[in-house]
Amino acid sequence: MRVPTRSLRSASGRAIRCGLPACRQAGRCYPSRERFTFSLSKIKCTAIDISQCGNFLYLCLVKAQTLRVIAKKVLREFWVRHSDCEQQLKAWYSEAEKGEWKNANDLKKEYPSASILGNNRVVFNIKGNRYRLIVRINFQYQMMWIRFVGTHAEYDKIDANKI
């Protein structure tokens, strides 16, 4: 991946230049062995090829292996109505964001009481099975969508596979 480097600087303060293959083949560019590591939000970037000429820098981007939980607003609205489960929902959200689940088996190791449904849906028991939380997880992209949160009685009235 090539990224413009106008604003990137090395530890010594000099501008970071590129290691474009065309420059190297023409003999104008000699890659240095310096490596730079910096962070952009949840992405760790490491320069892998730096040279004395050009406008680009090759980077190896490694996304932090955390889940992105979408629709926290649904949880917030629910705990406003049911204040007794606020701390449990906040704790679940915090744990889910830090989760490093590659598949349903990894999730079951951490949450043995969770029910795995079809279409990558998972049902979590909140506050000792008093409340239910249904999410849809895309393990490949590390994303989780909150589909439903409600009492056990409300959960019994819906079809968890279709919501």
Secondary structure, DSSP 8 states (H G I E B T S, - for coil): -EEE-TT-B-TTS-B--B--HHHHHTT----B----EEEETTEEEEEEEB-SBSSEEEEEEEE----EEE-HHHHHHHHHH-GGGHHHHHHHHHHHHH---SSHHHHHHH-TT-EE-STTEEEEEETTTTEEEEEEEETTTTEEEEEEEEEHHHHHTS-TTT-
